[in-house]
Amino acid sequence: MSDPGLRERKKAATRAALTDAAIQLAQERGVEHVTAEAIADAAGVSPRTFHNYFANKDEAILAAMWDFVREVVAALRARPAEESAMEAIRHVADELIATSADSVDKIATRMRLMDTSPTLSSRHDALKEELGRSVAEALAERSGTDPDQDLYPHLLATGLHAGLLAAIDVSRTDKTGRRLADLLTEAFDQLAAGLREPLR
């Protein structure tokens, strides 16, 4: 009998290999010159296997970003109930930066690629609303607010996204001598100092 855990690990490894190959080829050739077949070949799998994981190259390039956001949402929901939304974010950010620095760097790379590809940028915009809503809902649960009526969870979710973009923009200059993870930590610290949670 096969090991379900081993099977899932193999699937995760194949998916990661495809996303890594996709981003590498996009950097080397430009997004518009990358094909699903080329990604599959670079990852050492068949085009059919590629399409078992992704509908197209754009999904493969952006996959790590969506996985990262879903990881953040799951981590927020797992934090102790007595923590405020901002306290939970602070802990989650520290943990993810410490354990997933590679993911943060991959997100930054994909953000840079979107500047060069209208198609990729359009797809990102289409999915951003869905992901922003999921973050806002997790923050609403944490803060005792209503995501359909209250501004707070949406302001906080938007602020987190803005903090990520700001850290990436500053890191692009290569003049700070600081890691992206350190800039992101500072961005969240500044948000925590200014966005107070509403009284319940």
Secondary structure, 3 states (H helix, E strand, C coil): CCCHHHHHHHHHHHHHHHHHHHHHHHHHHCHHHCCHHHHHHHHCCCHHHHHHHCCCHHHHHHHHHHHHHHHHHHHHHHCCCCCCHHHHHHHHHHHHHHHCHHHHHHHHHHHHHHCCCHHHHHHHHHHHHHHHHHHHHHHHHHHCCCCCCCCHHHHHHHHHHHHHHHHHHHHHCCCCCCCHHHHHHHHHHHHHHHCCCCCC
